[in-house]
Amino acid sequence: MRLSPGVPLLAALLTGLTFLGPAAPAGAQGPGPCAHPDRLHVPGAEHQEAACLGDLTTAGTAGTRYTDMADQAGLSAAGTRNPSGVPGVQIDGYFPDDSRLNATHDWAHDAQFVIRMPDRWNGGLVVTGAPGTRRQYSTDALISDQVLAQGFAYAATDKGNTGPDFFTDGREPGDAVAEWNRRVTELTKAAKNAVRQRYGSAPRRTYMTGISNAGYLTRWQLENRPELYDGGVDWEGVLWTTRGPNLLTSLPVTVARSYGTASDDDLVDAGFAPGSRFLWPYHEKAYWGLTQKIFRTEFDPSYDPRCPGATAGATLPEILAPCASDASYDYAARPAAVRRAVAKVALTGRIGKPLITLHGDLDTLLPIATDSDVYARMIEERGRGGLHRYYTVRDGTHTDGLYDAYPDRLRPILPCYRSAFTALTRWVEAGVTPPADRTIARPAGGDVVNSCALR
């Protein structure tokens, strides 16, 4: 089912000048041809399967068990160019967990991960988590392909629970999202060890990065586990703060609009960009009601135990349907226990390593005014502004797949993200200061899908 050309509905739910790098830098390290991948051991894994692959990128793994192209749908624009031809070792597996929401590989086991190690290694490691409620292969085309071609090892996690019923995991409110952070830390430590086994030395540099919920994970890791990383790129991370703003303060007005108790002006007053109005009908059908109900149920299940109940829905219409009660949800008026649940995952702005944030000014799920604008101020207030760069992408929205439906109104963020990642590595490794905070204007011409200059 599709809501707009080229943008799969289910994908939408669960969710310098850029250049395609060489296979690896000159002089890159590597153990030579892949041999005995079964000798590699991921510490703490309950199950793992390792294989030598002729191409670790999606060009080589599409249609095989080593990726899931359906779980990537809607995240990138048609016409995006990705590198290919990167041989190496892939390890798939899972850590011990008692939830069973991820059916990938027919394992019916959460805490699944993928680790990829190219034959030609540049000494670095890139770690990410799944955006939305997707799974471990969801950012293969967005992130894995590019960093593998540059010589980095790559590791991704499903965050420990997946799908619209992710909130059923955990014993107490907030536990499911709190697990996301623990799973990223777990994978980072294990991947560093696996890299050392493969190449004979630990990573010289480790970077955390991600989009949407994984952008949130990047922020949290650099605040709470900075010793594990050298820097990060946060692509429109979700902002969780105990008192707000957060998803539960910005989304209720969208549900109220669906039920006729809020106007378009009310959405603008709540922080939604006036220029994003053309995207509102799509988000009303595919994002707003679902996102509000599943995260409200995660942090505040007592508000309306009947909706959604034990599951977000058995059919697609049921999953998409908002809870009518959410139209009047008032986070500030809820019991203190709700804020305690959010406090388990709240951000502070106290980052400990360099961070670059990108956010589209037409983001219609996470309005920039109530998200990254706020987070940038939080970092400044914590005295960490010297570690942060913030780039607003003009005409960017939450997922690049929507560009194909509105090429005259939107621009993809991915090429800007790739430029930002290059800027981060130069900042960390060569001391080259990235451009100051700025808005990246949409160019009048050129290949907007594959190029983006930060300056």
C-alpha positions as CSV (number, residue, x, y, z in Angstrom):
1,M,0.0,0.0,0.0
2,R,1.2,3.5,-0.8
3,L,0.1,7.0,0.2
4,S,2.2,8.9,-2.3
5,P,4.4,8.0,-5.3
6,G,7.4,6.0,-4.4
7,V,6.9,6.1,-0.6
8,P,5.7,2.8,0.9
9,L,3.3,3.3,3.7
10,L,4.7,0.7,6.1
11,A,8.2,2.2,5.6
12,A,6.9,5.6,6.5
13,L,5.4,4.3,9.7
14,L,8.1,2.4,11.2
15,T,10.5,5.1,10.7
16,G,32.1,20.1,1.6
17,L,30.7,18.6,-1.6
18,T,29.5,15.1,-1.1
19,F,31.4,12.4,-2.9
20,L,31.2,8.6,-3.1
21,G,34.4,7.5,-1.4
22,P,37.0,5.1,-2.8
23,A,37.0,1.5,-1.7
24,A,39.4,2.5,1.1
25,P,42.1,5.1,1.6
26,A,45.6,4.3,0.3
27,G,47.5,2.3,2.9
28,A,44.4,1.0,4.6
29,Q,44.9,-1.9,6.9
30,G,43.4,-5.3,6.1
31,P,44.0,-9.0,6.8
32,G,43.8,-9.9,3.1
33,P,41.2,-12.2,1.7
34,C,38.5,-13.3,4.1
35,A,39.4,-16.6,5.8
36,H,37.9,-18.5,8.8
37,P,35.2,-16.0,9.7
38,D,33.9,-18.6,12.1
39,R,36.8,-17.9,14.4
40,L,35.5,-14.4,15.1
41,H,33.5,-14.2,18.3
42,V,31.2,-11.4,19.3
43,P,31.4,-11.1,23.1
44,G,28.1,-11.6,24.9
45,A,26.2,-12.8,21.8
46,E,23.8,-15.6,22.4
47,H,23.9,-16.6,18.7
48,Q,26.0,-15.5,15.7
49,E,26.6,-16.4,12.1
50,A,29.6,-15.2,10.2
51,A,30.2,-15.2,6.4
52,C,32.7,-14.0,3.9
53,L,30.9,-11.8,1.3
54,G,32.2,-10.6,-2.1
55,D,30.3,-7.3,-1.5
56,L,29.1,-6.1,1.9
57,T,27.1,-3.2,0.3
58,T,23.4,-3.4,-0.7
59,A,24.5,-3.8,-4.3
60,G,25.8,-7.2,-3.3
61,T,23.5,-8.2,-0.5
62,A,20.1,-7.1,-2.0
63,G,17.9,-10.2,-2.4
64,T,19.9,-12.2,0.1
65,R,19.6,-12.9,3.8
66,Y,22.3,-10.4,4.5
67,T,20.1,-7.3,4.3
68,D,16.4,-6.4,4.1
69,M,15.6,-3.9,1.4
70,A,12.0,-3.6,2.5
71,D,13.0,-2.3,5.9
72,Q,14.9,0.5,4.2
73,A,12.0,1.6,2.0
74,G,11.1,5.3,2.0
75,L,14.3,6.5,3.7
76,S,16.2,7.6,0.6
77,A,15.3,9.4,-2.6
78,A,15.2,7.6,-5.9
79,G,18.4,8.4,-7.8
80,T,20.6,8.2,-4.7
81,R,24.0,6.9,-5.8
82,N,25.7,4.4,-3.4
83,P,29.2,2.8,-3.7
84,S,29.6,-1.0,-4.1
85,G,32.3,-3.6,-4.4
86,V,33.4,-3.9,-0.8
87,P,34.4,-7.5,0.2
88,G,34.7,-8.5,3.8
89,V,33.1,-10.4,6.7
90,Q,29.5,-10.0,7.9
91,I,28.4,-11.2,11.3
92,D,24.7,-11.5,12.1
93,G,23.4,-12.5,15.5
94,Y,21.6,-11.5,18.7
95,F,22.3,-10.8,22.3
96,P,20.4,-12.5,25.1
97,D,16.9,-11.0,25.4
98,D,13.4,-12.1,26.5
99,S,11.4,-10.3,23.9
100,R,10.4,-11.7,20.5
101,L,9.3,-8.9,18.3
102,N,12.0,-9.2,15.6
103,A,11.3,-12.0,13.2
104,T,14.3,-11.4,10.9
105,H,16.0,-14.7,9.9
106,D,13.0,-16.4,11.5
107,W,14.8,-16.1,14.8
108,A,11.9,-14.4,16.6
109,H,14.4,-12.8,18.9
110,D,15.2,-9.2,19.7
111,A,18.6,-7.6,20.3
112,Q,19.6,-8.6,16.8
113,F,22.7,-7.0,15.3
114,V,24.9,-6.9,12.2
115,I,28.6,-6.2,12.1
116,R,30.5,-5.7,8.8
117,M,34.2,-5.6,8.5
118,P,35.7,-4.8,5.1
119,D,38.9,-6.5,3.9
120,R,40.5,-3.1,3.5
121,W,40.1,-1.3,6.8
122,N,40.9,2.4,7.6
123,G,41.1,1.8,11.4
124,G,37.7,3.1,12.2
125,L,34.3,1.9,13.4
126,V,30.8,3.4,12.8
127,V,27.9,2.4,15.1
128,T,24.2,3.1,14.7
129,G,20.8,1.9,15.7
130,A,17.5,1.5,13.8
131,P,15.4,4.6,13.2
132,G,11.7,4.5,14.0
133,T,10.7,1.0,15.0
134,R,12.7,-0.6,12.2
135,R,15.3,-3.3,12.4
136,Q,19.1,-3.7,12.1
137,Y,19.4,-3.5,8.3
138,S,17.3,-0.3,7.9
139,T,20.2,2.1,7.4
140,D,22.3,-0.1,5.1
141,A,21.8,2.2,2.1
142,L,21.8,5.4,4.1
143,I,24.9,4.7,6.2
144,S,26.5,1.3,5.8
145,D,27.3,1.4,2.1
146,Q,29.1,4.8,2.3
147,V,31.2,4.1,5.4
148,L,32.2,0.6,4.3
149,A,33.4,2.1,1.0
150,Q,35.5,4.5,3.0
151,G,37.1,1.6,4.9
152,F,35.2,1.8,8.2
153,A,33.8,-1.3,10.0
154,Y,30.1,-0.9,10.7
155,A,27.7,-2.2,13.4
156,A,24.0,-1.7,13.8
157,T,21.4,-2.9,16.3
158,D,17.6,-3.3,16.3
159,K,17.7,-1.5,19.7
160,G,16.2,-4.5,21.5
161,N,12.6,-4.2,20.5
162,T,11.0,-3.4,17.1
163,G,7.7,-2.7,15.4
164,P,4.6,-0.8,16.5
165,D,4.3,-3.1,19.6
166,F,7.7,-2.2,20.9
167,F,6.0,-0.7,24.0
168,T,5.1,-4.2,25.1
169,D,8.7,-4.8,26.1
170,G,10.0,-4.0,29.5
171,R,8.4,-4.2,33.0
172,E,7.8,-0.5,33.7
173,P,6.9,2.5,31.7
174,G,10.0,3.8,29.8
175,D,11.9,0.5,30.0
176,A,11.5,-0.3,26.2
177,V,13.2,3.0,25.1
178,A,15.7,2.8,27.9
179,E,16.8,-0.6,26.5
180,W,17.6,1.1,23.2
181,N,20.5,3.0,24.8
182,R,21.8,-0.1,26.7
183,R,21.8,-2.1,23.4
184,V,23.8,0.5,21.6
185,T,26.4,0.5,24.4
186,E,26.5,-3.3,24.4
187,L,27.0,-3.5,20.6
188,T,29.7,-0.8,20.6
189,K,31.8,-2.7,23.1
190,A,31.3,-6.0,21.4
191,A,32.0,-4.6,17.9
192,K,35.2,-3.1,19.1
193,N,36.3,-6.5,20.4
194,A,35.3,-8.2,17.1
195,V,37.2,-5.6,15.1
196,R,40.3,-6.3,17.2
197,Q,40.0,-10.0,16.5
198,R,39.7,-9.5,12.8
199,Y,42.4,-6.8,12.2
200,G,44.8,-7.4,15.2
201,S,44.1,-4.0,16.7
202,A,41.2,-2.1,18.2
203,P,39.6,0.8,16.3
204,R,41.6,4.0,16.4
205,R,38.4,6.0,16.0
206,T,34.8,5.1,16.8
207,Y,31.8,7.2,15.6
208,M,28.2,7.0,16.7
209,T,25.5,8.2,14.2
210,G,21.9,7.8,13.2
211,I,18.7,9.2,12.0
212,S,15.5,9.9,13.9
213,N,15.3,7.6,16.9
214,A,19.0,6.7,16.2
215,G,19.8,10.4,16.1
216,Y,18.4,10.4,19.7
217,L,20.6,7.4,20.5
218,T,23.6,9.3,19.2
219,R,22.9,12.2,21.5
220,W,22.4,10.0,24.5
221,Q,25.6,8.0,23.9
222,L,27.7,11.2,23.5
223,E,26.1,12.5,26.7
224,N,26.3,9.3,28.8
225,R,29.0,7.1,27.3
226,P,31.4,9.6,25.6
227,E,34.5,7.4,26.5
228,L,33.3,4.9,23.9
229,Y,33.3,7.3,20.9
230,D,35.3,10.0,19.2
231,G,32.3,11.9,17.8
232,G,28.9,11.6,16.2
233,V,26.5,12.9,13.6
234,D,22.9,13.3,14.7
235,W,20.4,13.4,11.9
236,E,17.1,14.8,13.3
237,G,17.3,13.0,16.6
238,V,14.2,12.7,18.7
239,L,14.3,15.0,21.7
240,W,13.2,13.6,25.0
241,T,13.2,16.0,28.0
242,T,11.5,15.4,31.3
243,R,9.4,18.6,31.4
244,G,9.1,18.9,27.6
245,P,9.4,19.5,24.8
246,N,9.1,15.9,23.6
247,L,6.9,13.9,21.3
248,L,4.1,13.8,23.9
249,T,4.0,17.6,24.0
250,S,4.1,18.2,20.2
251,L,1.9,15.4,18.8
252,P,-1.4,15.7,20.7
253,V,-2.4,18.8,18.7
254,T,-2.1,16.8,15.5
255,V,-4.5,14.2,16.8
256,A,-6.9,17.0,17.9
257,R,-6.7,18.3,14.4
258,S,-7.8,14.9,13.1
259,Y,-10.8,15.0,15.4
260,G,-11.7,18.6,14.5
261,T,-10.8,20.1,17.8
262,A,-7.6,21.9,16.7
263,S,-7.0,24.1,13.7
264,D,-4.1,24.5,11.3
265,D,-3.1,27.6,13.2
266,D,-2.9,25.6,16.4
267,L,-0.3,23.3,14.7
268,V,1.7,26.3,13.7
269,D,1.5,27.7,17.2
270,A,2.7,24.3,18.5
271,G,5.9,24.6,16.3
272,F,5.0,23.0,13.0
273,A,6.4,25.0,10.1
274,P,3.8,26.8,8.1
275,G,5.6,25.9,4.9
276,S,5.1,22.2,5.7
277,R,1.3,22.3,5.3
278,F,1.4,20.4,2.1
279,L,2.9,17.5,4.0
280,W,0.2,17.4,6.8
281,P,-2.3,15.2,5.1
282,Y,0.3,12.5,4.5
283,H,1.6,12.7,8.1
284,E,-2.0,12.6,9.4
285,K,-2.5,9.3,7.8
286,A,0.9,7.7,8.2
287,Y,2.7,9.2,11.3
288,W,1.0,11.4,13.8
289,G,-1.7,9.3,15.5
290,L,0.3,6.1,15.5
291,T,3.4,7.8,16.9
292,Q,1.5,9.5,19.6
293,K,-0.4,6.5,20.8
294,I,2.6,4.1,20.9
295,F,4.9,6.5,22.7
296,R,2.2,7.6,25.0
297,T,1.5,4.0,25.8
298,E,5.2,3.4,26.4
299,F,5.5,6.2,29.0
300,D,1.9,6.7,30.2
301,P,0.0,3.4,29.8
302,S,-2.5,4.3,32.5
303,Y,-3.9,7.3,30.5
304,D,-6.1,5.1,28.3
305,P,-5.5,1.4,28.9
306,R,-8.1,0.5,26.3
307,C,-6.4,2.3,23.4
308,P,-4.3,0.8,22.0
309,G,-4.4,-2.0,24.6
310,A,-2.1,-4.9,24.4
311,T,-1.2,-4.2,20.8
312,A,-1.1,-1.3,18.4
313,G,-3.4,-3.2,16.1
314,A,-3.8,-6.5,14.3
315,T,-4.5,-4.9,10.9
316,L,-2.9,-2.0,9.1
317,P,-6.0,0.3,9.6
318,E,-5.9,-0.5,13.3
319,I,-2.2,0.2,13.6
320,L,-2.6,3.5,11.8
321,A,-5.7,4.6,13.7
322,P,-5.1,7.2,16.4
323,C,-6.6,7.0,19.9
324,A,-9.4,9.5,20.2
325,S,-8.4,10.2,23.8
326,D,-5.0,11.4,22.6
327,A,-6.7,14.5,21.1
328,S,-6.9,15.9,24.7
329,Y,-3.7,14.5,26.1
330,D,-1.9,17.1,28.3
331,Y,1.6,15.9,29.3
332,A,2.0,18.7,31.8
333,A,-1.1,17.7,33.7
334,R,-0.2,14.0,33.9
335,P,1.0,12.4,37.2
336,A,4.7,12.8,38.2
337,A,5.2,9.1,37.4
338,V,4.9,9.9,33.7
339,R,7.8,12.4,33.9
340,R,9.8,9.8,35.9
341,A,9.4,7.4,33.1
342,V,10.6,9.9,30.6
343,A,13.4,10.9,32.9
344,K,14.9,7.4,32.3
345,V,15.7,8.4,28.7
346,A,15.9,12.2,28.9
347,L,18.6,14.2,27.3
348,T,20.6,17.0,29.0
349,G,22.8,18.5,26.3
350,R,25.9,17.6,28.2
351,I,27.8,16.0,25.3
352,G,31.3,14.8,25.9
353,K,32.5,14.5,22.3
354,P,32.1,16.4,19.0
355,L,28.6,16.3,17.6
356,I,27.2,17.5,14.3
357,T,23.4,17.9,14.1
358,L,21.3,18.2,10.9
359,H,17.6,18.8,10.8
360,G,15.2,19.8,8.0
361,D,13.2,22.9,8.4
362,L,10.1,21.1,7.0
363,D,10.3,18.1,9.3
364,T,6.6,17.3,10.0
365,L,7.1,14.6,12.6
366,L,9.7,16.3,14.7
367,P,9.2,20.0,14.2
368,I,12.6,21.7,14.2
369,A,11.4,24.4,16.5
370,T,10.5,22.0,19.3
371,D,13.4,19.6,18.7
372,S,16.9,20.4,17.4
373,D,16.6,24.1,17.9
374,V,15.9,23.3,21.6
375,Y,18.7,20.7,21.8
376,A,21.2,23.2,20.4
377,R,20.3,25.6,23.1
378,M,20.6,22.9,25.7
379,I,24.1,22.1,24.6
380,E,25.0,25.8,24.8
381,E,23.5,26.1,28.3
382,R,25.7,23.2,29.4
383,G,28.8,25.0,28.2
384,R,29.4,22.4,25.4
385,G,28.8,24.6,22.4
386,G,32.4,24.3,21.3
387,L,31.8,20.6,20.7
388,H,28.7,21.1,18.6
389,R,27.8,22.2,15.1
390,Y,24.2,22.6,13.9
391,Y,23.0,22.7,10.3
392,T,19.4,23.4,9.3
393,V,18.6,21.9,5.9
394,R,16.3,24.2,4.0
395,D,13.3,22.2,2.5
396,G,14.4,19.0,4.2
397,T,11.8,16.8,5.8
398,H,11.8,13.7,8.0
399,T,12.4,11.0,5.4
400,D,14.0,11.6,2.0
401,G,11.6,9.3,0.2
402,L,9.1,12.1,0.2
403,Y,11.4,14.1,-2.1
404,D,10.2,11.9,-5.0
405,A,6.6,13.0,-4.5
406,Y,7.6,16.7,-4.1
407,P,10.8,17.3,-6.0
408,D,9.9,21.0,-6.5
409,R,9.3,21.5,-2.8
410,L,11.7,19.3,-0.9
411,R,15.4,18.4,-0.9
412,P,17.0,15.2,0.4
413,I,19.1,15.5,3.6
414,L,21.3,12.4,2.9
415,P,23.9,14.2,0.8
416,C,24.2,16.8,3.5
417,Y,24.5,14.1,6.1
418,R,27.3,12.5,4.1
419,S,29.1,15.8,3.9
420,A,28.6,16.3,7.7
421,F,30.1,12.9,8.4
422,T,33.2,13.8,6.3
423,A,33.4,17.1,8.2
424,L,33.2,15.2,11.6
425,T,36.0,12.9,10.7
426,R,38.2,15.8,9.6
427,W,37.3,17.7,12.8
428,V,38.3,14.7,15.0
429,E,41.2,13.3,13.0
430,A,42.8,16.4,11.5
431,G,41.6,19.2,13.6
432,V,39.8,20.9,10.7
433,T,37.0,23.0,12.2
434,P,33.7,22.5,10.5
435,P,31.7,25.5,9.2
436,A,29.8,27.5,11.8
437,D,26.2,26.8,12.5
438,R,24.1,27.7,9.5
439,T,21.2,27.0,7.3
440,I,22.1,25.0,4.2
441,A,20.2,26.7,1.4
442,R,18.6,24.6,-1.4
443,P,20.8,25.1,-4.5
444,A,19.2,26.6,-7.7
445,G,20.5,23.7,-9.8
446,G,22.8,20.7,-9.8
447,D,22.3,17.2,-8.4
448,V,20.5,17.9,-5.2
449,V,20.0,14.1,-4.6
450,N,23.7,13.4,-4.4
451,S,25.6,16.6,-3.5
452,C,25.5,19.1,-0.6
453,A,28.1,21.6,0.3
454,L,28.1,22.6,4.0
455,R,29.7,26.0,3.3
